[in-house]
Amino acid sequence: MVLSFCSCRDNKTNQTNGSETSKCTITAEMAYEGVNNYCHKAYDWSMAEENPSIMGVEMGEETDSTCQVIFRSYTGALVDFYVDKTNGTTRIVERVPNLGVEEEVGSFELSDYTE
């Protein structure tokens, strides 16, 4: 599926008060596509070649301002990606539910991983 994607970094407009606001809105489909592409580049999927059900990317919760996309690893770890709908900035939070561990580990620009 090909999705059109506007580059939110370059798509700004000035409001009357002089502050800049992005006029681009990231959809859930765009968030999924970008995070899925990121995960396939950033993580080793070789363990899932024989059994694809042990790893995957799925949509999480969506709010007015954020789309959550979840990567599930064969190790039991989860990585939550929180995509800002107005600018495409994506926060990365790693979780190990069985150990009660959660840590924010970085971010990336969604537009770097979409066509």
Backbone bond lengths (Angstrom), bond angles and torsions (degrees), N, CA, C in turn:
res aa  C-N    CA-C-N  psi(-1)  N-CA   C-N-CA  omega(-1)  CA-C   N-CA-C  phi
1 M - - - 1.430 - - 1.534 108.39 -
2 V 1.282 116.46 129.80 1.454 121.08 178.83 1.521 108.51 -101.91
3 L 1.314 114.93 127.19 1.459 120.08 179.07 1.519 109.11 -114.75
4 S 1.296 116.35 138.31 1.458 117.94 174.57 1.515 108.18 -79.17
5 F 1.323 115.68 143.49 1.455 120.63 -176.10 1.511 108.57 -137.25
6 C 1.300 116.40 124.57 1.452 119.14 176.54 1.518 107.82 -91.01
7 S 1.292 117.50 142.55 1.453 121.11 178.50 1.514 108.61 -80.04
8 C 1.301 115.70 105.84 1.457 120.41 -176.08 1.514 112.43 -67.00
9 R 1.328 117.14 -25.33 1.459 119.39 179.50 1.527 111.10 -65.04
10 D 1.350 116.48 -32.56 1.455 120.22 -175.97 1.517 113.47 -104.85
11 N 1.315 118.61 8.09 1.452 122.83 -172.89 1.532 109.43 -118.00
12 K 1.322 116.68 68.15 1.457 120.82 -176.45 1.513 110.47 -115.09
13 T 1.319 115.06 155.79 1.451 120.96 178.07 1.519 108.81 -137.64
14 N 1.311 118.36 145.08 1.463 121.44 177.99 1.510 110.15 -86.18
15 Q 1.323 115.98 134.36 1.450 120.38 174.23 1.527 108.06 -89.29
16 T 1.323 116.46 175.72 1.455 120.33 -176.92 1.522 112.51 -64.41
17 N 1.331 118.42 -26.67 1.461 119.55 179.76 1.524 111.91 -84.63
18 G 1.349 117.78 1.16 1.448 121.30 175.90 1.513 114.68 90.65
19 S 1.326 118.57 -8.29 1.462 119.62 179.12 1.518 109.20 -81.91
20 E 1.346 115.96 150.22 1.449 120.13 -179.76 1.515 109.89 -90.21
21 T 1.318 115.63 139.87 1.449 121.86 177.68 1.516 108.58 -135.80
22 S 1.310 117.29 135.70 1.452 120.93 177.81 1.518 108.94 -74.01
23 K 1.327 116.99 139.25 1.447 119.92 176.28 1.521 111.08 -101.24
24 C 1.310 117.09 5.94 1.456 122.14 178.83 1.516 109.61 -92.11
25 T 1.315 116.99 142.44 1.450 121.91 175.05 1.511 108.84 -124.18
26 I 1.313 116.19 126.94 1.455 122.71 178.31 1.530 107.92 -81.28
27 T 1.315 116.80 130.25 1.462 120.90 176.73 1.531 109.63 -91.69
28 A 1.312 116.59 166.92 1.466 121.17 177.20 1.532 110.35 -61.23
29 E 1.322 117.33 -37.76 1.462 121.21 179.20 1.524 110.89 -64.64
30 M 1.321 117.42 -40.73 1.459 121.58 177.86 1.535 110.83 -65.17
31 A 1.330 115.85 -42.54 1.464 120.81 179.24 1.524 109.91 -61.70
32 Y 1.331 117.08 -45.94 1.466 121.02 179.56 1.522 110.95 -61.06
33 E 1.322 117.40 -47.72 1.465 121.59 -178.58 1.529 110.96 -58.51
34 G 1.337 117.21 -49.47 1.459 120.96 -177.71 1.520 112.78 -64.47
35 V 1.329 116.94 -43.94 1.463 120.48 -179.70 1.526 110.35 -68.85
36 N 1.313 117.73 -40.36 1.462 120.72 177.34 1.529 110.64 -59.74
37 N 1.322 117.02 -45.24 1.468 120.90 177.26 1.523 110.78 -61.67
38 Y 1.340 117.22 -44.18 1.464 121.67 178.26 1.531 109.97 -58.45
39 C 1.315 117.31 -48.23 1.469 121.60 -177.29 1.522 111.97 -62.61
40 H 1.320 117.15 -37.41 1.461 119.69 179.58 1.526 111.60 -70.99
41 K 1.312 118.15 -21.36 1.470 121.28 175.71 1.528 111.99 -90.53
42 A 1.320 116.93 -34.27 1.464 121.09 -171.90 1.526 114.31 -88.96
43 Y 1.325 118.47 -24.86 1.461 121.34 -173.84 1.526 110.73 -118.51
44 D 1.320 115.34 151.17 1.458 122.36 178.61 1.531 109.17 -81.14
45 W 1.312 116.77 115.24 1.461 122.42 -178.24 1.528 111.79 -97.78
46 S 1.327 118.67 6.28 1.459 120.64 -176.11 1.528 112.42 -61.79
47 M 1.325 117.87 -32.02 1.463 121.12 178.82 1.530 111.64 -64.99
48 A 1.314 117.10 -22.74 1.468 120.92 -176.48 1.528 112.77 -95.55
49 E 1.330 117.45 1.32 1.467 119.29 -178.43 1.525 111.89 -61.77
50 E 1.322 117.27 -43.60 1.460 120.35 -179.19 1.530 112.28 -84.50
51 N 1.317 116.61 -25.31 1.467 120.50 -178.77 1.537 108.85 -139.23
52 P 1.332 117.82 83.74 1.462 121.51 -175.37 1.526 114.68 -61.77
53 S 1.327 117.37 -17.66 1.457 119.35 -177.44 1.534 113.35 -73.99
54 I 1.341 118.16 -9.39 1.465 119.65 -177.74 1.521 113.05 -83.43
55 M 1.332 117.80 -11.61 1.468 122.28 177.89 1.518 108.35 -137.82
56 G 1.329 115.88 152.88 1.451 117.07 176.30 1.512 114.02 178.52
57 V 1.308 114.10 169.76 1.460 123.54 177.82 1.522 106.81 -121.77
58 E 1.334 116.13 133.80 1.466 120.22 179.28 1.523 109.91 -144.95
59 M 1.304 115.23 158.09 1.463 120.33 177.70 1.519 109.44 -74.27
60 G 1.325 114.71 143.88 1.452 121.48 173.83 1.516 108.61 -109.17
61 E 1.310 115.93 -143.69 1.464 121.22 -178.67 1.520 110.96 -77.55
62 E 1.321 114.89 150.82 1.460 121.51 176.86 1.518 108.71 -125.17
63 T 1.339 115.84 133.07 1.457 121.33 175.18 1.525 107.73 -116.63
64 D 1.324 116.78 -176.10 1.461 120.25 177.52 1.521 112.11 -63.98
65 S 1.342 117.71 -26.66 1.459 120.77 -174.49 1.522 115.08 -114.28
66 T 1.336 117.79 -12.82 1.464 120.33 -172.30 1.521 112.12 -141.63
67 C 1.335 115.61 142.86 1.460 122.73 168.52 1.526 106.99 -110.89
68 Q 1.320 116.43 131.78 1.454 121.08 175.98 1.529 108.35 -102.59
69 V 1.326 115.93 131.33 1.456 121.98 174.50 1.521 106.07 -123.96
70 I 1.330 117.40 136.84 1.461 121.82 -173.82 1.528 110.40 -117.47
71 F 1.336 115.17 128.35 1.458 121.76 172.44 1.518 107.78 -101.41
72 R 1.323 116.68 127.14 1.459 122.53 178.33 1.522 108.42 -109.42
73 S 1.329 116.44 121.77 1.455 122.37 -178.46 1.520 110.86 -94.26
74 Y 1.316 115.86 157.86 1.466 121.02 176.22 1.526 111.81 -64.24
75 T 1.332 118.16 -16.49 1.468 122.03 -179.58 1.524 112.66 -81.04
76 G 1.324 116.89 -11.18 1.462 121.04 -176.23 1.519 112.36 98.85
77 A 1.324 116.54 -8.57 1.463 120.40 177.30 1.524 109.47 -75.58
78 L 1.328 115.37 150.70 1.459 122.45 175.00 1.518 107.99 -121.13
79 V 1.311 115.84 142.76 1.457 120.62 174.85 1.520 106.08 -121.86
80 D 1.335 115.39 119.90 1.460 121.17 178.06 1.521 108.72 -96.36
81 F 1.320 115.79 131.10 1.455 122.78 176.49 1.518 106.81 -112.35
82 Y 1.319 116.59 122.52 1.467 122.15 179.86 1.523 107.58 -108.52
83 V 1.324 116.16 107.17 1.462 122.86 -175.74 1.521 109.21 -95.44
84 D 1.331 116.24 118.77 1.464 122.15 176.06 1.531 107.51 -71.71
85 K 1.315 117.18 120.47 1.463 121.56 -176.00 1.525 114.07 -68.05
86 T 1.325 118.40 -21.40 1.463 119.14 -177.23 1.516 113.25 -88.35
87 N 1.344 118.23 -28.07 1.464 117.72 -175.57 1.520 114.25 -132.22
88 G 1.321 119.37 -5.94 1.454 121.70 177.09 1.522 115.55 82.05
89 T 1.322 117.74 -0.63 1.464 119.78 176.55 1.524 108.52 -65.50
90 T 1.318 116.06 131.80 1.459 121.59 -173.59 1.524 110.28 -121.05
91 R 1.349 116.08 115.61 1.470 121.63 176.33 1.522 109.40 -84.76
92 I 1.334 116.18 142.82 1.455 121.91 -179.41 1.526 108.83 -113.95
93 V 1.340 116.42 123.78 1.466 121.88 179.24 1.526 107.80 -126.07
94 E 1.342 116.52 117.65 1.460 121.63 178.01 1.524 109.73 -90.44
95 R 1.351 115.86 138.08 1.467 121.29 179.70 1.522 110.02 -133.67
96 V 1.320 114.87 142.91 1.458 121.77 168.94 1.526 105.34 -124.55
97 P 1.340 116.51 91.96 1.465 120.40 -173.22 1.532 114.25 -55.92
98 N 1.326 118.21 -40.01 1.462 120.92 -177.66 1.524 112.83 -65.69
99 L 1.334 116.93 -24.56 1.462 121.08 179.86 1.528 112.76 -103.22
100 G 1.329 117.16 -6.07 1.463 120.97 -178.29 1.516 113.35 69.13
101 V 1.329 116.92 28.37 1.462 122.41 -178.00 1.520 109.59 -100.70
102 E 1.330 116.60 134.67 1.464 122.21 176.25 1.519 107.94 -147.08
103 E 1.351 116.56 130.44 1.461 119.97 -177.34 1.527 110.51 -148.90
104 E 1.324 116.41 131.70 1.462 120.87 173.44 1.525 107.42 -77.43
105 V 1.338 116.82 126.22 1.461 120.11 -171.37 1.524 114.71 -118.43
106 G 1.325 118.68 0.39 1.456 119.16 178.41 1.509 112.60 153.56
107 S 1.323 114.34 -165.92 1.456 121.17 179.47 1.527 109.14 -158.07
108 F 1.319 116.29 167.05 1.455 122.09 174.29 1.523 108.57 -154.33
109 E 1.308 115.71 167.60 1.463 122.15 177.37 1.533 108.75 -93.17
110 L 1.313 116.81 121.24 1.455 122.34 -177.33 1.531 111.23 -55.43
111 S 1.311 117.53 -37.82 1.457 121.02 -176.79 1.530 112.39 -62.39
112 D 1.345 118.10 -19.43 1.459 120.96 176.75 1.528 111.98 -72.23
113 Y 1.334 118.15 -12.92 1.458 122.85 -174.70 1.518 113.09 -124.63
114 T 1.317 117.10 18.08 1.458 121.28 175.45 1.507 108.90 -123.71
115 E 1.318 115.32 157.82 1.464 119.96 -179.93 1.495 111.85 -83.77
